[in-house]
């Protein structure tokens, strides 16, 4: 079915873990160990420290006035990521295993003087009995050769979750954590943890509600 996203993004991101079902999760059902860092325009962004990762995990939530199939179709349109995924100037499908499983290449445009990152995400979509679609994201760094002008991200865990509220409304959750593949200044890391999920979801909502 899909992919994303990826971008994944955290130096990253953008964003995509083996197949599994995740419990239904809505913007109102965030676990207490997540810290709310931004709440604007109907979008909430949370972060928390994850053992084994150099960067904090982020989680963004939003309610979009469209059906879950439209959300999935956008996440499957890999070539369009640059039009709505924050800091993602380039993306492409690397390999399709099935309509549910893809490998996707994305680039993260890092602020100067930080070197741009790239990522190959393994994206696997499942649907549970309630109709919730989960796209599990993991890292496949050896899928294509590394590029000399970019740092390859080699550790990622995340997902997109599309939960139907009704026939015309979907709750979207975008969560990811990764290693940056090298040192990243604190100001850049903090900006990424907030801006990537916020602007990605804001752009996604705007695109789907046109």
C-alpha atoms as a printed R data frame, in Angstrom:
    type eleno elety resid chain resno       x      y      z
1   ATOM     1    CA   UNK     A     1   0.000  0.000  0.000
2   ATOM     2    CA   UNK     A     2   2.316  2.680  0.604
3   ATOM     3    CA   UNK     A     3   5.044  4.464  1.748
4   ATOM     4    CA   UNK     A     4   6.133  7.112  3.088
5   ATOM     5    CA   UNK     A     5   7.141  8.561  4.368
6   ATOM     6    CA   UNK     A     6   9.551  9.308  4.561
7   ATOM     7    CA   UNK     A     7  11.203 11.562  5.075
8   ATOM     8    CA   UNK     A     8  12.056 11.114  7.890
9   ATOM     9    CA   UNK     A     9  13.536 12.840  9.099
10  ATOM    10    CA   UNK     A    10  15.606 13.835 11.508
11  ATOM    11    CA   UNK     A    11  18.622 14.100  9.897
12  ATOM    12    CA   UNK     A    12  16.466 12.348  9.167
13  ATOM    13    CA   UNK     A    13  13.680 12.040  8.118
14  ATOM    14    CA   UNK     A    14  11.739 12.334  5.773
15  ATOM    15    CA   UNK     A    15   9.045 10.401  7.005
16  ATOM    16    CA   UNK     A    16  10.302  4.778  6.582
17  ATOM    17    CA   UNK     A    17  10.465 -2.075 11.531
18  ATOM    18    CA   UNK     A    18   8.956 -4.991 10.519
19  ATOM    19    CA   UNK     A    19   5.240 -5.593 10.154
20  ATOM    20    CA   UNK     A    20   3.266 -5.211 13.318
21  ATOM    21    CA   UNK     A    21   0.039 -3.753 14.629
22  ATOM    22    CA   UNK     A    22   0.113 -0.733 16.880
23  ATOM    23    CA   UNK     A    23  -2.741  0.134 19.225
24  ATOM    24    CA   UNK     A    24  -5.121  2.830 18.078
25  ATOM    25    CA   UNK     A    25  -3.769  6.207 19.027
26  ATOM    26    CA   UNK     A    26  -5.396  9.604 18.696
27  ATOM    27    CA   UNK     A    27  -4.104 13.119 19.356
28  ATOM    28    CA   UNK     A    28  -5.744 12.940 22.778
29  ATOM    29    CA   UNK     A    29  -4.112  9.636 23.804
30  ATOM    30    CA   UNK     A    30  -0.449 10.561 24.153
31  ATOM    31    CA   UNK     A    31   1.483  8.713 26.827
32  ATOM    32    CA   UNK     A    32   2.517 10.897 29.808
33  ATOM    33    CA   UNK     A    33   6.243 10.433 29.167
34  ATOM    34    CA   UNK     A    34   5.959 12.544 26.018
35  ATOM    35    CA   UNK     A    35   6.623 16.261 26.505
36  ATOM    36    CA   UNK     A    36   4.355 18.639 24.602
37  ATOM    37    CA   UNK     A    37   6.619 21.183 22.878
38  ATOM    38    CA   UNK     A    38   4.266 22.786 20.349
39  ATOM    39    CA   UNK     A    39   0.487 23.144 20.069
40  ATOM    40    CA   UNK     A    40  -0.607 25.326 17.168
41  ATOM    41    CA   UNK     A    41  -3.071 25.210 14.267
42  ATOM    42    CA   UNK     A    42  -4.564 21.928 15.428
43  ATOM    43    CA   UNK     A    43  -1.172 20.210 15.460
44  ATOM    44    CA   UNK     A    44   0.526 18.912 18.596
45  ATOM    45    CA   UNK     A    45   4.209 17.989 18.692
46  ATOM    46    CA   UNK     A    46   5.757 15.926 21.477
47  ATOM    47    CA   UNK     A    47   9.345 14.835 22.141
48  ATOM    48    CA   UNK     A    48  11.057 12.426 24.502
49  ATOM    49    CA   UNK     A    49  14.459 10.867 25.077
50  ATOM    50    CA   UNK     A    50  14.821  7.383 23.617
51  ATOM    51    CA   UNK     A    51  17.563  5.052 24.916
52  ATOM    52    CA   UNK     A    52  20.096  4.160 22.259
53  ATOM    53    CA   UNK     A    53  19.510  7.209 20.058
54  ATOM    54    CA   UNK     A    54  21.498 10.428 19.820
55  ATOM    55    CA   UNK     A    55  18.406 12.509 19.029
56  ATOM    56    CA   UNK     A    56  15.064 12.782 20.795
57  ATOM    57    CA   UNK     A    57  12.041 11.043 19.339
58  ATOM    58    CA   UNK     A    58   9.268 13.240 17.996
59  ATOM    59    CA   UNK     A    59   5.564 12.624 17.656
60  ATOM    60    CA   UNK     A    60   3.167 14.859 15.767
61  ATOM    61    CA   UNK     A    61  -0.624 14.552 15.721
62  ATOM    62    CA   UNK     A    62  -3.302 16.217 13.616
63  ATOM    63    CA   UNK     A    63  -6.902 15.674 12.536
64  ATOM    64    CA   UNK     A    64  -7.451 16.034  8.783
65  ATOM    65    CA   UNK     A    65 -10.784 16.503  7.048
66  ATOM    66    CA   UNK     A    66 -10.396 13.714  4.515
67  ATOM    67    CA   UNK     A    67 -10.615  9.933  4.472
68  ATOM    68    CA   UNK     A    68  -7.728  7.628  5.346
69  ATOM    69    CA   UNK     A    69  -7.397  6.403  1.750
70  ATOM    70    CA   UNK     A    70  -6.575  9.941  0.611
71  ATOM    71    CA   UNK     A    71  -3.924 10.202  3.335
72  ATOM    72    CA   UNK     A    72  -2.433  6.900  2.251
73  ATOM    73    CA   UNK     A    73  -2.440  7.911 -1.408
74  ATOM    74    CA   UNK     A    74  -0.411 11.008 -0.556
75  ATOM    75    CA   UNK     A    75   2.092  8.939  1.425
76  ATOM    76    CA   UNK     A    76   2.392  6.588 -1.553
77  ATOM    77    CA   UNK     A    77   3.141  9.436 -3.953
78  ATOM    78    CA   UNK     A    78   6.878  9.316 -3.326
79  ATOM    79    CA   UNK     A    79   7.855 11.837 -5.970
80  ATOM    80    CA   UNK     A    80   5.657 14.513 -4.376
81  ATOM    81    CA   UNK     A    81   7.368 14.533 -0.991
82  ATOM    82    CA   UNK     A    82   9.342 17.660 -1.831
83  ATOM    83    CA   UNK     A    83   6.049 19.579 -2.095
84  ATOM    84    CA   UNK     A    84   4.921 18.917  1.474
85  ATOM    85    CA   UNK     A    85   7.526 17.099  3.596
86  ATOM    86    CA   UNK     A    86   9.542 19.619  5.563
87  ATOM    87    CA   UNK     A    87  13.217 19.949  4.526
88  ATOM    88    CA   UNK     A    88  12.891 17.170  1.931
89  ATOM    89    CA   UNK     A    89  14.110 18.428 -1.471
90  ATOM    90    CA   UNK     A    90  14.456 14.985 -3.058
91  ATOM    91    CA   UNK     A    91  12.783 11.584 -2.833
92  ATOM    92    CA   UNK     A    92  12.312  8.497 -4.980
93  ATOM    93    CA   UNK     A    93  11.140  4.906 -4.858
94  ATOM    94    CA   UNK     A    94  14.134  2.576 -4.619
95  ATOM    95    CA   UNK     A    95  12.327 -0.761 -4.660
96  ATOM    96    CA   UNK     A    96   8.764 -2.039 -4.427
97  ATOM    97    CA   UNK     A    97   8.320 -5.432 -2.803
98  ATOM    98    CA   UNK     A    98   4.517 -5.356 -2.921
99  ATOM    99    CA   UNK     A    99   1.766 -2.769 -2.760
100 ATOM   100    CA   UNK     A   100   2.252 -2.867  1.005
101 ATOM   101    CA   UNK     A   101   6.046 -2.745  1.189
102 ATOM   102    CA   UNK     A   102   8.493 -0.226 -0.288
103 ATOM   103    CA   UNK     A   103  12.023  1.080  0.048
104 ATOM   104    CA   UNK     A   104  12.192  4.858 -0.337
105 ATOM   105    CA   UNK     A   105  15.121  7.259 -0.657
106 ATOM   106    CA   UNK     A   106  14.812 10.740  0.854
107 ATOM   107    CA   UNK     A   107  17.162 13.650  1.412
108 ATOM   108    CA   UNK     A   108  17.102 16.062  4.341
109 ATOM   109    CA   UNK     A   109  18.226 19.593  3.533
110 ATOM   110    CA   UNK     A   110  20.272 20.558  6.593
111 ATOM   111    CA   UNK     A   111  20.956 24.204  7.492
112 ATOM   112    CA   UNK     A   112  24.435 25.480  6.698
113 ATOM   113    CA   UNK     A   113  27.085 24.486  7.690
114 ATOM   114    CA   UNK     A   114  25.655 21.035  8.489
115 ATOM   115    CA   UNK     A   115  26.021 18.367  5.814
116 ATOM   116    CA   UNK     A   116  22.786 17.143  4.227
117 ATOM   117    CA   UNK     A   117  21.551 13.716  5.296
118 ATOM   118    CA   UNK     A   118  19.994 10.958  3.236
119 ATOM   119    CA   UNK     A   119  17.977  7.923  4.220
120 ATOM   120    CA   UNK     A   120  16.584  4.741  2.742
121 ATOM   121    CA   UNK     A   121  13.407  3.877  4.599
122 ATOM   122    CA   UNK     A   122  11.813  0.450  4.638
123 ATOM   123    CA   UNK     A   123   8.075  1.091  4.755
124 ATOM   124    CA   UNK     A   124   5.552 -1.598  5.556
125 ATOM   125    CA   UNK     A   125   1.809 -0.959  5.715
126 ATOM   126    CA   UNK     A   126  -0.738 -2.963  7.701
127 ATOM   127    CA   UNK     A   127  -4.433 -2.446  8.424
128 ATOM   128    CA   UNK     A   128  -6.150 -3.651 11.579
129 ATOM   129    CA   UNK     A   129  -9.743 -4.735 12.114
130 ATOM   130    CA   UNK     A   130 -10.863 -1.178 12.906
131 ATOM   131    CA   UNK     A   131  -9.517  0.163  9.607
132 ATOM   132    CA   UNK     A   132  -6.505  1.909 11.135
133 ATOM   133    CA   UNK     A   133  -3.552  1.923  8.737
134 ATOM   134    CA   UNK     A   134  -0.054  1.758 10.216
135 ATOM   135    CA   UNK     A   135   3.043  2.337  8.110
136 ATOM   136    CA   UNK     A   136   6.055  1.041 10.029
137 ATOM   137    CA   UNK     A   137   9.338  2.768  9.196
138 ATOM   138    CA   UNK     A   138  12.810  1.326  9.613
139 ATOM   139    CA   UNK     A   139  16.236  1.900  8.111
140 ATOM   140    CA   UNK     A   140  17.823  0.096  5.138
141 ATOM   141    CA   UNK     A   141  21.105  2.008  4.738
142 ATOM   142    CA   UNK     A   142  22.746 -0.488  2.376
143 ATOM   143    CA   UNK     A   143  19.967 -0.562 -0.194
144 ATOM   144    CA   UNK     A   144  21.874  1.843 -2.464
145 ATOM   145    CA   UNK     A   145  25.472  3.157 -2.371
146 ATOM   146    CA   UNK     A   146  26.268  6.173 -0.209
147 ATOM   147    CA   UNK     A   147  26.867  9.576 -1.808
148 ATOM   148    CA   UNK     A   148  30.032 11.541 -1.074
149 ATOM   149    CA   UNK     A   149  28.214 14.829 -0.447
150 ATOM   150    CA   UNK     A   150  25.671 13.426  2.037
151 ATOM   151    CA   UNK     A   151  25.780 11.601  5.357
152 ATOM   152    CA   UNK     A   152  23.757  8.394  5.379
153 ATOM   153    CA   UNK     A   153  21.359  7.875  8.277
154 ATOM   154    CA   UNK     A   154  21.739  4.297  9.484
155 ATOM   155    CA   UNK     A   155  19.307  4.034 12.363
156 ATOM   156    CA   UNK     A   156  15.593  4.852 12.272
157 ATOM   157    CA   UNK     A   157  12.414  3.670 13.934
158 ATOM   158    CA   UNK     A   158   9.016  5.219 13.400
159 ATOM   159    CA   UNK     A   159   5.572  5.026 11.879
160 ATOM   160    CA   UNK     A   160   2.671  6.829 10.301
161 ATOM   161    CA   UNK     A   161  -0.749  5.957 11.701
162 ATOM   162    CA   UNK     A   162  -4.005  6.814  9.945
163 ATOM   163    CA   UNK     A   163  -7.058  6.285 12.142
164 ATOM   164    CA   UNK     A   164 -10.501  6.874 10.585
165 ATOM   165    CA   UNK     A   165 -12.752  9.016 12.774
166 ATOM   166    CA   UNK     A   166 -15.590  8.792 10.267
167 ATOM   167    CA   UNK     A   167 -15.952  8.606  6.481
168 ATOM   168    CA   UNK     A   168 -14.509 12.097  5.976
169 ATOM   169    CA   UNK     A   169 -12.114 12.598  8.909
170 ATOM   170    CA   UNK     A   170  -8.796 10.976  9.831
171 ATOM   171    CA   UNK     A   171  -6.520 11.261 12.851
172 ATOM   172    CA   UNK     A   172  -2.882 11.196 11.733
173 ATOM   173    CA   UNK     A   173   0.104 10.372 13.938
174 ATOM   174    CA   UNK     A   174   3.677 10.745 12.673
175 ATOM   175    CA   UNK     A   175   6.401  9.446 14.977
176 ATOM   176    CA   UNK     A   176  10.126  8.892 14.378
177 ATOM   177    CA   UNK     A   177  13.490  8.657 16.076
178 ATOM   178    CA   UNK     A   178  16.867  8.363 14.376
179 ATOM   179    CA   UNK     A   179  20.576  8.876 14.760
180 ATOM   180    CA   UNK     A   180  21.919 11.864 12.914
181 ATOM   181    CA   UNK     A   181  24.915 10.050 11.454
182 ATOM   182    CA   UNK     A   182  27.367 12.520 12.977
183 ATOM   183    CA   UNK     A   183  27.411 15.510 15.296
184 ATOM   184    CA   UNK     A   184  24.560 18.006 15.058
185 ATOM   185    CA   UNK     A   185  24.523 21.285 17.038
186 ATOM   186    CA   UNK     A   186  21.941 21.409 19.814
187 ATOM   187    CA   UNK     A   187  20.087 24.322 18.176
188 ATOM   188    CA   UNK     A   188  19.712 22.367 14.939
189 ATOM   189    CA   UNK     A   189  18.622 19.176 16.687
190 ATOM   190    CA   UNK     A   190  15.997 21.014 18.748
191 ATOM   191    CA   UNK     A   191  14.680 22.813 15.682
192 ATOM   192    CA   UNK     A   192  14.426 19.549 13.767
193 ATOM   193    CA   UNK     A   193  12.525 17.736 16.510
194 ATOM   194    CA   UNK     A   194   9.850 20.426 16.445
195 ATOM   195    CA   UNK     A   195   9.799 21.748 12.893
196 ATOM   196    CA   UNK     A   196   9.901 18.483 10.941
197 ATOM   197    CA   UNK     A   197   6.688 16.976 12.373
198 ATOM   198    CA   UNK     A   198   4.911 20.323 12.689
199 ATOM   199    CA   UNK     A   199   5.439 21.630  9.173
200 ATOM   200    CA   UNK     A   200   5.142 18.196  7.576
201 ATOM   201    CA   UNK     A   201   1.713 17.698  9.149
202 ATOM   202    CA   UNK     A   202   0.690 21.299  8.460
203 ATOM   203    CA   UNK     A   203   1.566 20.888  4.783
204 ATOM   204    CA   UNK     A   204  -0.102 17.488  4.638
205 ATOM   205    CA   UNK     A   205  -3.325 18.907  6.091
206 ATOM   206    CA   UNK     A   206  -3.267 21.875  3.717
207 ATOM   207    CA   UNK     A   207  -2.684 19.655  0.686
208 ATOM   208    CA   UNK     A   208  -5.437 17.187  1.555
209 ATOM   209    CA   UNK     A   209  -8.049 19.767  2.566
210 ATOM   210    CA   UNK     A   210  -7.829 21.847 -0.618
